[in-house]
Amino acid sequence: MFNNTLTKARKEKASRIIEAGKNPFTAIEERINESNLLSFQSYYTNPEKLDSKEFTFTGRVMLLRKMGKSGFFTFQGNSDKKQQVFCSLKEMGDNYPFFKNMLDIGDIIKVTGTPYFTKTGELSVLCNELTILTKALSPLPEKFHGLEDPETRYRQRYLDMIMNPEVKNTMIKRSRMINIIRNIMDSNGFLEVETPVLNSIPGGANAKPFITHHNAMGVDRYLRIAPELYLKRLVVGGMNQVYEIGKNFRNEGVDATHNPEFTSMEFYSAYSNYKELMQFIELLFQEIINSLQGNNMEINFGDKVINFNNWKQIPYREALLTIGNLPEDIIDEIEPLSMYLREQGCEKANATLSLGKLWEIAFDEFVESEIVDPVFITDYPIDISPLARRSDSNPNIAERFELFIAGREIANGFNELNDPEDQYQRFLDQVSQKETDDESMHMDKDFIKALMIGMPPTAGAGIGIDRLVMLLTNNESIRDVIPFPAMK
């Protein structure tokens, strides 16, 4: 790690800096305000404004040109603004050899100087004093080729952020979005809470969990796949509006929209219903976009333009017919529908599955990818909605929605099932499927006990934060919006 030729040369420079009585890995005495650089660049727009005012900046050296008695380097500040610095023997005196012999691309520096325009008219800093705050022992990738290999970018995200400023900007935008969401939730009366990440029973969604072992207790524990059942326990306890933004873990594959560790927000509102939640989510998304880019409700995503003023609600069955173009004469019959789906290449389809499961296969294959503008798909089959309340008018339908945008599921919500006997039977149905489906839910008797105490009519929803960031930053891979995605 420390023995390649380039690193040895930089280590030698670090040793020489120490011999000169300086520390190449120093602490800073006083924080330098990043706005100094922005003010400097916005004020000195032409040589007529030049004065002798002295400025101090910090940043990372990104470009370096050394000549005989003068030289240039360009540093990049925290805001990704770049600034050229002119160094000369005339101005720096005995400190000039320090610049010429010790400075490398990648070093983190503090520079003090005055405004200066080069012969070509470029605003520069005329260096009076230069300090290496941190000596970079490894070189940055070569300037013209940059950092393009995806494997290296994801494994060494710190390097990716240095060489590709748009990546850092995505991470900054992600942080701001989460802050905006928190502010909106708080202002609407929701309380942010925390629920366990280590669960004795994995619940709240159909997914295969990660398993770990608690040594002191001598028991296995599961990384949570969703916080849903704990959040609803809080509703039972009298916290009528709660939300949680946090990590969930699912032992599944990795693709453009899935990472084993991901971030979501789940929120629950007592004495509310799923139709009100759809309205709230629409307003939530519009407020987020308005905070990020003003009144423009159009977002570019790949080759698509998403209009966040154009929201629709379409029942599940209708979507299969009008978007998926399934034949209406076979859509409600298990055997002909399973045969049709297999003829279309859906190998998972067979006549042993329920009608709801076959609809789900058909939806995934023919509907989801066709949706661009925001669409709430409603009236889900009850057999693929184990935690949702049945419709009073049709017991085969769940009072549920999912939000799809640009071919991706972004949110899932429903009127919560608060009948303990119905919930108990659905858990039993899930347990009976365990032999053939390792993503089926476990029995959670304590949650049944909570429902027996009584949960008020409640609506809840979950929003995938990573997928929302993907949409609003025009990134088609979840790996590009997670700082440190899962790698082998």
C-alpha positions in Angstrom: 0.0 0.0 0.0 2.8 2.4 0.9 5.5 0.9 -1.3 4.8 1.9 -4.9 7.1 4.4 -6.5 4.8 7.4 -6.5 3.8 7.0 -2.9 7.4 6.6 -1.9 8.3 9.9 -3.6 5.4 11.7 -1.8 6.4 10.1 1.5 9.9 11.4 1.0 8.5 14.9 0.5 6.5 14.5 3.7 9.6 13.6 5.6 11.4 16.7 4.2 8.5 18.9 5.3 8.9 17.4 8.8 12.7 18.0 8.7 11.9 21.7 7.9 9.9 21.9 11.1 6.4 21.7 9.6 3.7 19.0 9.9 2.4 17.6 6.6 -0.7 16.4 8.4 -1.5 19.4 10.5 -4.6 20.7 12.2 -6.1 24.1 11.2 -6.0 26.9 13.7 -9.1 28.6 12.4 -11.8 27.6 10.0 -11.6 29.4 6.7 -15.1 30.5 5.5 -15.9 28.9 2.1 -17.9 32.0 1.2 -14.5 33.9 0.9 -13.8 32.2 -2.4 -17.3 32.9 -3.8 -17.1 36.5 -2.7 -13.6 36.8 -4.2 -14.7 35.5 -7.6 -17.9 37.5 -7.8 -16.3 40.8 -6.8 -13.0 40.8 -8.9 -14.6 40.7 -12.3 -12.0 42.9 -14.1 -8.6 44.5 -13.4 -10.1 47.9 -12.6 -11.3 46.4 -9.2 -7.9 45.2 -8.2 -6.7 46.2 -4.7 -4.2 45.0 -2.1 -6.8 43.2 0.1 -5.5 39.9 1.4 -7.5 36.7 1.3 -7.0 33.2 2.7 -8.4 30.1 1.1 -8.3 26.3 1.6 -8.8 23.5 -0.9 -7.3 20.6 -2.8 -4.8 21.1 -5.6 -6.2 19.8 -8.9 -3.8 21.2 -11.4 -0.1 22.1 -11.1 2.4 23.8 -13.4 5.9 24.5 -12.2 8.4 26.6 -14.1 11.7 28.3 -13.3 10.9 31.3 -11.2 7.1 31.1 -11.3 4.3 28.6 -11.5 0.6 28.0 -11.2 -1.7 25.7 -9.3 -5.5 25.4 -9.3 -7.3 24.4 -6.1 -10.9 23.2 -5.7 -12.8 24.5 -2.7 -15.6 22.8 -0.8 -18.3 24.3 -3.1 -16.4 22.8 -6.1 -15.4 26.3 -7.3 -11.9 26.2 -8.7 -9.4 29.0 -8.4 -6.0 29.6 -10.0 -3.0 30.6 -7.8 0.1 32.3 -9.2 3.3 31.6 -7.3 6.6 33.4 -8.0 10.1 33.7 -6.5 9.6 37.5 -6.5 6.5 37.4 -4.3 7.3 34.3 -2.1 11.0 34.7 -1.7 12.5 31.9 0.3 9.1 30.1 0.4 9.1 29.6 -3.4 11.2 26.5 -3.3 8.6 25.0 -0.9 6.0 25.4 -3.6 8.3 24.1 -6.3 9.7 21.1 -4.5 7.0 20.0 -2.1 3.6 20.6 -3.7 1.8 17.8 -5.6 -1.6 17.4 -7.2 -4.0 16.2 -4.5 -2.5 18.0 -1.6 -4.8 20.0 0.6 -3.5 23.5 1.1 -4.1 26.9 2.7 -3.0 29.8 0.6 -2.9 33.5 1.4 -2.6 36.2 -1.2 -4.0 39.2 -3.1 -6.1 39.4 -6.2 -4.2 39.3 -9.5 -5.0 39.1 -13.2 -2.7 37.2 -15.5 -1.7 38.4 -19.0 -4.5 36.3 -20.4 -7.0 38.1 -18.1 -7.7 35.2 -15.7 -8.4 36.1 -12.1 -5.8 34.6 -9.9 -4.5 34.7 -6.3 -1.0 36.2 -6.1 0.5 33.9 -3.5 2.2 35.3 -0.4 2.1 32.3 1.8 1.4 28.6 1.1 0.9 25.8 3.7 0.3 22.1 3.0 -2.4 21.1 5.5 -2.5 17.4 4.3 0.1 15.8 2.1 -1.7 13.4 -0.4 0.4 10.2 -0.4 -1.5 8.8 -3.4 -1.9 10.6 -6.7 -5.3 11.5 -8.2 -6.3 9.8 -11.5 -4.8 11.4 -14.5 -6.7 14.6 -15.4 -7.7 13.9 -19.0 -9.0 10.3 -18.4 -10.6 11.1 -15.0 -12.3 8.3 -13.1 -14.7 6.3 -15.2 -14.5 2.7 -14.1 -17.7 2.0 -12.2 -16.1 -0.6 -9.9 -13.5 1.9 -8.7 -16.0 4.7 -8.5 -18.3 2.8 -6.2 -15.6 1.2 -4.0 -13.6 4.5 -3.7 -16.5 7.0 -3.5 -14.2 9.6 -1.9 -12.1 9.5 -5.1 -15.3 9.6 -7.2 -16.5 12.7 -5.5 -13.2 14.5 -5.9 -12.9 13.7 -9.6 -16.6 13.9 -10.5 -18.1 17.0 -8.7 -21.6 16.1 -10.0 -21.4 13.0 -7.8 -20.8 15.1 -4.7 -23.6 17.4 -5.8 -25.9 14.4 -5.9 -25.0 13.4 -2.3 -25.5 17.1 -1.2 -28.9 17.2 -3.0 -29.8 13.9 -1.3 -29.1 15.4 2.1 -31.1 18.5 1.4 -34.0 16.5 0.1 -34.2 14.5 3.3 -34.1 17.7 5.3 -36.9 19.2 3.2 -39.0 16.1 3.8 -38.4 16.3 7.6 -39.4 19.9 7.6 -42.6 19.2 5.7 -43.5 16.2 7.9 -42.8 18.2 11.1 -44.9 21.2 9.9 -47.8 18.8 9.2 -47.9 17.5 12.8 -46.0 14.3 12.4 -43.5 13.2 15.0 -40.2 11.6 14.0 -39.5 8.4 15.9 -37.0 5.5 16.0 -37.9 1.9 16.0 -35.6 -1.2 16.4 -33.3 -2.2 13.6 -32.6 -5.6 15.2 -35.9 -7.5 15.2 -36.8 -10.8 16.9 -39.3 -11.3 14.0 -38.9 -9.9 10.5 -42.1 -8.2 9.5 -43.7 -5.3 7.7 -43.0 -6.5 4.2 -42.6 -9.6 2.1 -38.8 -10.0 1.8 -36.0 -12.4 2.8 -34.2 -11.0 5.9 -30.5 -10.9 6.9 -29.9 -13.0 10.0 -27.4 -12.2 12.8 -26.8 -13.6 16.3 -26.9 -11.8 19.6 -24.1 -13.5 21.7 -25.1 -12.3 25.1 -28.8 -13.3 24.7 -27.9 -16.4 22.7 -30.6 -15.7 20.1 -30.8 -14.9 16.5 -31.9 -11.5 15.3 -33.0 -10.1 12.0 -32.1 -6.8 10.4 -35.4 -5.1 9.8 -37.0 -5.3 6.4 -39.5 -2.5 7.3 -40.4 -0.5 10.4 -44.1 -0.9 9.8 -45.3 -3.1 12.6 -43.4 -1.1 15.3 -44.7 2.2 14.0 -48.3 0.9 14.2 -47.6 -0.2 17.7 -46.9 3.4 18.5 -50.2 4.4 16.9 -51.9 1.9 19.2 -50.1 3.6 22.1 -51.6 6.9 21.2 -49.0 8.6 18.9 -51.4 9.4 16.1 -49.0 10.8 13.5 -45.6 9.3 13.3 -42.8 8.9 10.7 -39.4 7.3 10.5 -36.6 7.9 8.0 -34.1 5.1 8.2 -32.3 2.0 6.8 -34.0 -1.2 5.9 -32.3 -4.4 4.9 -33.4 -7.1 2.5 -31.4 -10.1 1.5 -32.0 -9.7 -2.2 -30.2 -9.1 -5.5 -28.6 -5.9 -6.6 -29.8 -4.1 -9.7 -30.6 -0.6 -11.0 -33.3 -0.1 -8.4 -32.4 -2.5 -5.6 -29.7 -2.4 -3.0 -29.7 -4.8 0.0 -29.4 -1.7 2.4 -31.7 1.1 1.5 -33.4 4.2 3.0 -37.1 4.7 3.2 -39.6 6.9 5.0 -42.7 5.3 6.6 -45.4 7.4 8.1 -48.8 6.7 9.7 -51.8 8.9 10.4 -54.6 7.8 12.7 -58.1 8.8 11.9 -57.1 9.2 8.2 -57.5 7.2 5.1 -55.4 6.2 2.1 -57.2 8.6 -0.2 -56.0 11.5 2.0 -52.5 10.1 2.0 -52.4 10.1 -1.8 -53.3 13.8 -1.7 -50.6 14.4 0.9 -47.9 12.6 -1.1 -48.8 14.6 -4.2 -48.4 17.8 -2.2 -45.2 16.5 -0.5 -43.6 15.8 -3.9 -44.6 19.1 -5.3 -43.2 20.9 -2.3 -39.9 19.0 -2.5 -39.5 19.9 -6.2 -40.5 23.5 -5.6 -37.8 23.8 -2.9 -35.2 22.4 -5.2 -36.0 24.2 -8.5 -38.8 26.7 -8.0 -42.2 26.4 -9.7 -41.0 24.2 -12.6 -42.7 20.9 -12.0 -41.0 19.1 -14.9 -38.1 16.8 -14.3 -35.8 15.2 -16.9 -35.1 11.6 -16.2 -33.1 9.8 -18.9 -35.0 10.3 -22.1 -38.3 11.0 -20.3 -39.8 14.3 -19.1 -41.9 13.8 -16.0 -44.6 16.3 -15.3 -45.4 16.5 -11.6 -48.5 18.5 -12.3 -50.0 15.5 -14.1 -51.1 13.0 -11.4 -53.6 10.1 -12.0 -55.3 7.4 -10.1 -56.0 4.1 -11.9 -57.4 0.9 -10.4 -55.1 -2.2 -10.7 -57.4 -4.2 -13.0 -58.0 -1.2 -15.3 -54.2 -0.6 -15.5 -53.8 -4.2 -16.7 -56.3 -3.7 -19.4 -55.6 -0.1 -20.5 -51.8 0.1 -20.0 -50.8 -3.6 -20.1 -53.2 -4.4 -22.9 -54.2 -7.8 -21.4 -57.2 -9.5 -23.0 -60.3 -8.7 -20.9 -61.9 -12.1 -21.5 -59.1 -14.0 -19.7 -58.0 -11.5 -17.0 -60.3 -12.9 -14.3 -59.7 -16.6 -14.9 -56.6 -18.3 -13.4 -56.0 -21.0 -16.0 -56.3 -19.0 -19.2 -54.5 -16.0 -17.6 -51.6 -18.2 -16.5 -51.4 -19.8 -20.0 -51.4 -16.4 -21.6 -48.6 -15.1 -19.4 -46.4 -18.2 -20.0 -47.0 -17.7 -23.8 -45.7 -14.1 -23.3 -42.5 -15.4 -21.6 -43.5 -15.0 -17.9 -42.1 -18.3 -16.6 -43.2 -17.7 -13.0 -46.8 -17.9 -14.0 -48.7 -21.1 -13.4 -52.2 -22.3 -12.5 -51.3 -23.0 -8.9 -51.0 -19.3 -8.2 -53.8 -17.1 -7.0 -55.4 -14.7 -9.4 -53.8 -11.8 -7.4 -50.3 -13.3 -7.8 -50.9 -13.7 -11.6 -52.1 -10.1 -11.8 -48.9 -9.1 -10.0 -46.7 -11.0 -12.5 -48.6 -9.3 -15.4 -48.4 -5.9 -13.8 -44.6 -6.2 -13.4 -44.2 -7.4 -17.0 -46.6 -5.2 -18.9 -47.6 -2.1 -16.9 -44.9 -0.8 -14.6 -42.4 0.2 -17.3 -45.0 2.0 -19.3 -45.8 4.6 -16.6 -44.0 8.0 -16.9 -46.0 10.7 -15.1 -47.0 10.0 -11.5 -49.8 7.4 -11.3 -51.4 6.0 -8.1 -52.4 2.4 -8.8 -55.3 1.6 -6.5 -57.6 -1.3 -5.6 -54.9 -4.0 -5.2 -55.8 -7.7 -4.9 -56.1 -8.6 -1.2 -53.9 -11.7 -1.5 -50.8 -9.6 -2.4 -51.7 -7.0 0.4 -51.3 -8.9 3.7 -51.3 -5.9 5.9 -53.9 -3.7 4.2 -57.6 -3.4 5.1 -60.2 -5.1 2.9 -62.6 -2.9 1.0 -66.1 -2.9 2.5 -67.6 -3.0 -0.9 -65.4 -5.8 -2.3 -63.6 -8.2 0.1 -61.2 -9.3 -2.7 -59.8 -5.8 -3.0 -57.4 -4.0 -0.6 -57.8 -0.3 0.2 -54.3 0.3 -1.1 -52.2 2.3 -3.5 -48.8 2.3 -5.0 -47.2 5.3 -6.7 -45.3 4.7 -9.9 -43.2 7.3 -11.7 -40.9 6.7 -14.7 -41.4 2.9 -14.6 -40.5 2.7 -10.9 -42.4 2.1 -7.7 -41.8 5.1 -5.4 -44.4 4.7 -2.7 -46.8 2.2 -1.2 -49.7 2.9 1.1 -53.0 1.7 2.4 -55.7 1.8 5.0 -54.2 -0.3 7.8 -55.8 -3.6 8.8 -56.9 -3.1 12.4 -59.0 -6.3 12.8 -56.8 -8.6 14.9 -58.6 -11.8 13.8 -58.3 -10.9 10.1 -54.6 -10.0 10.6 -54.0 -13.3 12.5 -55.5 -15.3 9.6 -53.5 -13.5 7.1 -50.3 -14.2 9.0 -51.3 -17.8 9.1 -51.8 -17.7 5.3 -48.3 -16.2 4.9 -46.7 -18.8 7.2 -48.3 -21.6 5.1 -46.5 -20.3 2.1 -43.1 -20.4 3.7 -42.1 -23.8 2.1 -42.5 -22.4 -1.4 -41.9 -18.7 -0.7 -39.0 -17.7 1.6 -40.1 -14.0 1.4 -43.5 -14.7 3.1 -44.1 -13.0 6.4 -43.6 -14.6 9.8 -46.3 -14.8 12.5 -46.0 -11.8 14.9 -48.2 -12.6 17.9 -47.2 -9.5 19.8 -48.5 -7.4 17.0 -51.8 -9.2 17.2 -51.9 -8.5 20.9 -51.4 -4.8 20.1 -54.3 -4.9 17.6 -56.4 -6.5 20.2 -55.9 -3.5 22.4 -57.3 -1.5 19.6 -55.8 0.6 16.7 -57.8 3.5 15.5 -58.6 3.7 11.7 -55.2 4.5 10.3 -53.6 5.0 7.0 -49.9 4.5 6.4 -47.4 4.8 3.5 -43.7 4.2 2.7 -41.6 6.2 0.3 -38.3 4.9 -1.1 -35.9 7.8 -0.5 -33.2 6.4 -2.8 -35.6 6.0 -5.7 -36.9 9.5 -5.1 -33.3 10.9 -5.2 -32.7 9.0 -8.4 -35.7 10.7 -10.0 -34.8 14.2 -8.9 -31.1 13.9 -9.7 -31.6 12.1 -13.1 -29.7 9.0 -12.0 -30.9 5.7 -13.4 -28.9 3.5 -11.0 -29.5 3.3 -7.2 -25.7 3.0 -6.8 -25.3 6.5 -8.0 -27.4 8.0 -5.2 -26.1 5.9 -2.3 -22.8 7.1 -1.0 -21.5 3.6 -0.4 -23.5 1.0 -2.3 -23.2 -2.8 -1.7 -20.2 -4.4 -3.5 -18.9 -7.9 -3.6 
